Amino acid sequence: MRSPGPAFRVLSAAWPSVGIMSTGVDIDVEGIGPQPATPSDEASEAAHEVVDAFAGLNRYNSLSPSRASDFMSCPLLYRFRVIDKLPETPSIDAVRGSVVHKVLEDLFDLPAVERTHDRANLLLPDIWEHVLEESPELAEMFAEAATDGAEATGTDLATWLDQCRSLLGRYFTLEDPQRLEPAEREVHVATQLESGLTIHGYIDRVDVAPTGEVRIVDYKTGRSPGEHFEAKALFQMKFYALVVWRTRGVIPRMLQLVYLGNAEMLRYEPDERDLLATERKVLALWEAIQRAVDSGDFRPNKSVLCGWCDHQAICPAWGGTPPPIPPREESAHSSGG
């Protein structure tokens, strides 16, 4: 059994650079405390809800890393998002994360020789226009350009697109996509545990070496976590690794988080002991969620993360009153695991 390596490490020199196509209530769960969801995670989860519903996944039978993170950060936030299905205003950071993710996904549709920084920048405007066609209200996020000496407030579109280009530029300092052939991109993985719970998620990229070793890659448009928060960042990746192990019988050789905010990578080699521990944590968390569902007791957890929450006005921690919990029969078929 391999022992896990440090969180920040260089990939083994034995790892090939070119893969092959394959078909292939308050709670601190065993040291995994509150975890803020990154903007790109939130946007990605919202985009996948229709797929989850079609697959029969709902809040009564499934759990994803983002929703697990919600409950660990604030049980009431989990309730607002998963049970009440309260609308949230898309943030400018979340949309930027989604657009950059899509550029990196589409980049690998191109022949290897064309996967350059310049080409990635050329993909950006068309992808943004497509997003805008589907959600024209997103245009309201941007400030009007300053005119006649007036000072603009907020972020204008040109600046925002430049920020996207900067993130893409940092990606090319970390990896050479011309030397990579991902086995899978934006792949939905799911497995049902013995308890009956289905755990699932969407992996940005799966690399498979000619020797069969698997690397799971996730892009983050924020900055890498500090030393004391590495375990929380890795929870999502271990969650994915657990699903892959249970469905494919292979323990991923490498978990790789690519942080474009400050051009750093966090890498970890899991082993069977890691993934069994992750499974126990997930099951303990699910039991806590079920207790909250049965009792209706979803307690708020006031923290610095409240500054990014859309629901302060109805949060008891801020003097608000939550709406009544919807009856089960009204939300039993909605996705949100």
PyMOL commands that set and color helices and strands:
alter all, ss='L'
color gray80, all
select helices_A, chain A and resi 39-54+65-73+75-83+92-107+112-114+117-134+136-141+157-174+177-179+227-248+272-295+304-308+312-314+316-318+328-331
alter helices_A, ss='H'
color red, helices_A
select strands_A, chain A and resi 62-63+184-192+198-208+214-220+254-259+264-268
alter strands_A, ss='S'
color yellow, strands_A
deselect
rebuild
show_as cartoon
